[in-house]
Amino acid sequence: IDAYIKTKKETLSDEQIGHDVIRAALHRLQTSLNILLTSTDPKAQSKAFEVTILIIYYLQKSLDLISGGELAKNLFRLYEFCRLKVIECGISNAMGSTDIRVCRDYISEISESWGAIQES
């Protein structure tokens, strides 16, 4: 176990690990939003709703609003917009609505940009 931990520490930086975690969260958020858009199964929608809200909260908490500048603030606002729209759609039982589609498209753009940062 010690050898594994040492190798892991030597091969992956904290920055890389953090980047991978955010990328995975964004991907999972996209998947959950797609389920909210397309599923007619109430259980699947309920689970996707819960996951969506939790991931948005996680992404908001991961932002450094002090040193992240305008980008961090704008991402927080965008995540908050999506969170509110998902809650509104959940209350009105309109999961396949245009609002969810808009949120999914925003998150897709962020995810693509996040992936491009890692490649560069």
C-alpha positions as CSV (number, residue, x, y, z in Angstrom):
1,I,0.0,0.0,0.0
2,D,2.8,2.4,0.8
3,A,4.5,1.8,-2.5
4,Y,1.2,2.4,-4.3
5,I,0.6,5.6,-2.4
6,K,4.1,6.8,-3.2
7,T,3.8,6.0,-6.9
8,K,0.4,7.7,-7.0
9,K,1.8,10.8,-5.4
10,E,4.7,10.9,-7.8
11,T,2.6,10.5,-10.9
12,L,-0.5,12.6,-10.2
13,S,-0.4,16.2,-9.0
14,D,-3.1,17.6,-6.8
15,E,-3.9,20.0,-9.6
16,Q,-4.4,17.1,-12.0
17,I,-6.5,15.2,-9.6
18,G,-8.7,18.3,-9.0
19,H,-9.0,18.9,-12.7
20,D,-10.1,15.3,-13.3
21,V,-12.7,15.5,-10.4
22,I,-14.3,18.6,-11.9
23,R,-14.3,17.1,-15.4
24,A,-16.0,14.0,-14.0
25,A,-18.6,16.2,-12.1
26,L,-19.3,18.1,-15.3
27,H,-19.8,15.0,-17.3
28,R,-22.1,13.5,-14.6
29,L,-24.1,16.7,-14.5
30,Q,-24.5,16.6,-18.3
31,T,-25.7,13.0,-18.0
32,S,-28.2,13.9,-15.3
33,L,-29.6,16.9,-17.2
34,N,-30.0,14.6,-20.2
35,I,-32.0,12.2,-18.1
36,L,-34.2,15.1,-16.9
37,L,-34.8,16.0,-20.5
38,T,-35.6,12.6,-21.9
39,S,-36.8,10.2,-19.3
40,T,-40.4,9.7,-18.5
41,D,-39.7,7.3,-15.6
42,P,-40.4,9.2,-12.3
43,K,-37.8,7.2,-10.4
44,A,-35.1,8.1,-13.0
45,Q,-36.1,11.7,-13.0
46,S,-36.1,11.9,-9.2
47,K,-32.6,10.4,-9.0
48,A,-31.3,12.7,-11.8
49,F,-32.9,15.7,-10.0
50,E,-31.1,14.8,-6.8
51,V,-27.8,14.2,-8.5
52,T,-28.1,17.4,-10.5
53,I,-28.6,19.5,-7.4
54,L,-25.8,17.8,-5.5
55,I,-23.3,18.2,-8.4
56,I,-24.2,21.9,-8.9
57,Y,-23.7,22.5,-5.2
58,Y,-20.3,20.7,-5.4
59,L,-19.2,22.7,-8.4
60,Q,-20.2,26.0,-6.7
61,K,-18.3,25.0,-3.5
62,S,-15.2,24.1,-5.6
63,L,-14.9,27.7,-7.0
64,D,-12.4,30.0,-5.4
65,L,-14.5,33.2,-5.4
66,I,-11.7,35.3,-3.9
67,S,-8.8,34.6,-6.2
68,G,-10.8,33.2,-9.1
69,G,-11.8,36.6,-10.3
70,E,-14.7,37.3,-12.7
71,L,-14.5,33.8,-14.2
72,A,-15.3,32.2,-10.8
73,K,-18.1,34.6,-10.1
74,N,-19.6,34.1,-13.5
75,L,-19.4,30.3,-13.2
76,F,-21.1,30.6,-9.8
77,R,-23.9,32.7,-11.3
78,L,-24.3,30.2,-14.1
79,Y,-24.4,27.2,-11.8
80,E,-26.9,29.1,-9.6
81,F,-29.1,29.9,-12.6
82,C,-29.1,26.2,-13.5
83,R,-29.8,25.1,-10.0
84,L,-32.8,27.5,-9.8
85,K,-34.2,26.4,-13.2
86,V,-33.9,22.7,-12.2
87,I,-35.7,23.3,-8.9
88,E,-38.4,25.4,-10.7
89,C,-38.9,22.6,-13.3
90,G,-39.0,20.0,-10.5
91,I,-41.7,21.9,-8.7
92,S,-43.8,22.4,-11.9
93,N,-43.1,18.8,-13.1
94,A,-41.7,20.2,-16.4
95,M,-38.4,18.3,-16.5
96,G,-38.3,18.2,-20.3
97,S,-38.6,21.9,-20.6
98,T,-36.5,24.4,-22.6
99,D,-35.0,25.7,-19.3
100,I,-33.4,22.3,-18.7
101,R,-32.2,22.1,-22.3
102,V,-30.6,25.6,-21.9
103,C,-28.8,24.5,-18.7
104,R,-27.6,21.3,-20.3
105,D,-26.2,23.3,-23.2
106,Y,-24.4,25.7,-20.8
107,I,-22.9,22.8,-18.9
108,S,-21.9,21.2,-22.1
109,E,-20.0,24.3,-23.2
110,I,-18.3,24.5,-19.8
111,S,-17.4,20.8,-20.0
112,E,-15.9,21.2,-23.5
113,S,-13.9,24.3,-22.3
114,W,-12.7,22.4,-19.2
115,G,-11.5,19.5,-21.4
116,A,-9.7,21.9,-23.7
117,I,-7.8,23.5,-20.8
118,Q,-6.4,20.1,-19.8
119,E,-5.3,19.3,-23.4
120,S,-3.3,22.5,-23.6
